[in-house]
Each structure stands twice: as structure tokens, then as C-alpha cells.
Amino acid sequence: MSTILVTGGSGFIGAATVHRLAARGDRVIAFDLAESPRLKAHRERHKQVSFEPGELTEWPQLAEVFRRHKPDAVIHCAAIVGVVNSLASPIATMRVNVEGSLNVLAAMRLFGVPRMVNLSTEEVYGHFTKPKIDETHPCFPVKPYGISKFAVEQLARDIAERDGLSVIHVRTCWVYGPGLPRPRVPKTLIEAALANRPLHLASGGDFRVDHVYIEDVADGIVRALDARRPPHDVYHIATGEAPSLREIVAIIRDLVPNANISVGPGNYAFAAGIEAVRKGALDITRARTELGYAPRHDIRAGIAAYLSAMRNGEG
């Protein structure tokens, strides 16, 4: 049984990863600002899960957790997440995402923790130059969130080489499923469909991006953790497909026949005046061949699983 520290363990992806680790018997330490209901449920179900409150930028809190629990590895999910949040608080984004990550790396060095899986994002690429990209695509992030995440990757590479650490960066894409905290598609569309509430998006139907179900992301993260000598330090954990938002609306309307939802043509906007950059699919060949990763949910299967969970009160 290994001891794994999951930063951001109360969050959407962090809590799912905690559950995946605990279900296979690992001892898991979830570090976060507060305990979410989802994490609390996992902790009640799995006695080897514990919660430690704290802030990444508060070095004494973080170092004490490392000292007491002596983790064998770290899965680093904690961050200020999303383009909109980062534009609202760019200084806080840099402080939490970059300074906080440097604190985690410093604690690993100090307490002899050899491996970290760092949750990164497709936002490090900026505009995709083709419909499907692999991990060698140039990185030109354009908003504080993506810039902060790319800075973490680069800093971690430098520190890992200097200190002999193993740091694997998991670049995922638009993760969805029960527990998604942000009002983003397909969550908003699914909630409207189930509530029989009309929702008509004026634009976004032509926007394509790789949507990956939460359970597949947790599986990919754990596979990266378990890889003994991975030949690369970056892996895409996604689906390899990029359905349009128009296609997603059609799938939801097919699965919820009375759904009163629609989307107009054009690009997707996170909020008024904040449009998404050009995106597409993430090539997952490297993760398939080197990590044994194989997503179980295409977009239709993922939406069906999401609908089932919502109907069972798991949203």
C-alpha cells in the first residue's frame, strides 16, 4: 500500500482521483482549503483516506503535511482553474498555481518524495494549429490560466532535472461529469434538459473541443502515477475526438427527448467578451502505447453516464 498526497483533493478531478486510489487500497491524503461533500463521502467509505486543510502558498502548512504523512508520491491537482477565473484574478492565479506548485516541489525535495503527477491543461497550447494535435505541438498560451500552467511545467522540468525527481505532466482537456463545479457545457445543457428548462445558446455550435469524462481522467492520472520509467514527461489524457457543440446538443436531445435546448452557429464564449481559442482533439497515442490508457467513454457514452448520475442524485 502506497501513501499518495493529492493536492486539491476536494476538487472535481482531485476527489475522483482520491476515490480511484482508495478503491485499489492506497492510503490517500487529500490536501485542500476545505472538505467538499464528495470528498467527505469518499472518506467515510474508505477509512484510509484522510483530509488535511491547508493552502499551497502557506509553506508551514504544506511542509507539515509532508513531514507527518511521508507520502510516496504526489498527485498535484490544486489550482485556480479556468480562463474566466484567471482573468478575474490573474495575480492570485499566478500565486496559487505557480508559487504553490513551487512549494510542492520544494517539499518533495526536502522530504525525499520522488514522483509527482501534475495536472496540466490543453490551455498551454493556445490556438491549435490543426484539428488534432499531439504533445509536440508548440505551446503559446494566451490567458493567465494557461500561462500559469505552462510556467509550472517548465519550472518543474528544470527542478526535476536538477534534483532527480520524476514529474509527469498530464494535459487533459474539457473534463465533464457529475460534480463539475463550473457552469460550462455540457453541464449547463444537461441540467437544463433534465429540469425541462429551455436553454438556447446564441452561438458556439461550430466549436470543437475534446471532452473527456471524469472517470477516464482519474484512470489516466493513476496510470501516469504507476508508470515506472515513462519515456516522456507529458501525456494527453483525453479521448482523441472533438465533437462540435452542435453534435453534443443533438446527443442530449436524443437521450432526453423532451429537452428544449439548442445552440446557434459560431464560436463558444465562456462569458461575454471572452471567447475560447481555436481548439480540437488531443492525440492520445502516446498515453495509449506508453501508459496503457484507453478511455471508456466517447462523448455519447459519457453524456449517458452523466445523465444517469444526475438522475441518481450524484450531480
ABEGO torsion letter per residue (X at the ends): XBBBBBBGAABAAAAAAAAAAAAAGBBBBBBBABBBAAAAAAAAABAABBBBBEBAABAAAAAAAAAAAGBABBBBABBBBEAAAAAABAAAAAAAAAAAAAAAAAAAAAAGBABBBBBBBAAAAEBBABABBBAABBBBBABAAAAAAAAAAAAAAAAAAAAGBBBBBBBBBBBBEBGBABBBOAAAAAAAAAAGBBBBBABGAABBBBBBBAAAAAAAAAAAAABABBABABBBBBAGBBBBAAAAAAAAAAABAABBBBBBBEBBBABBGBBBBBBEBBBAAAAAAAAGBBBABBAAAAAAAAAAAAAAGAX
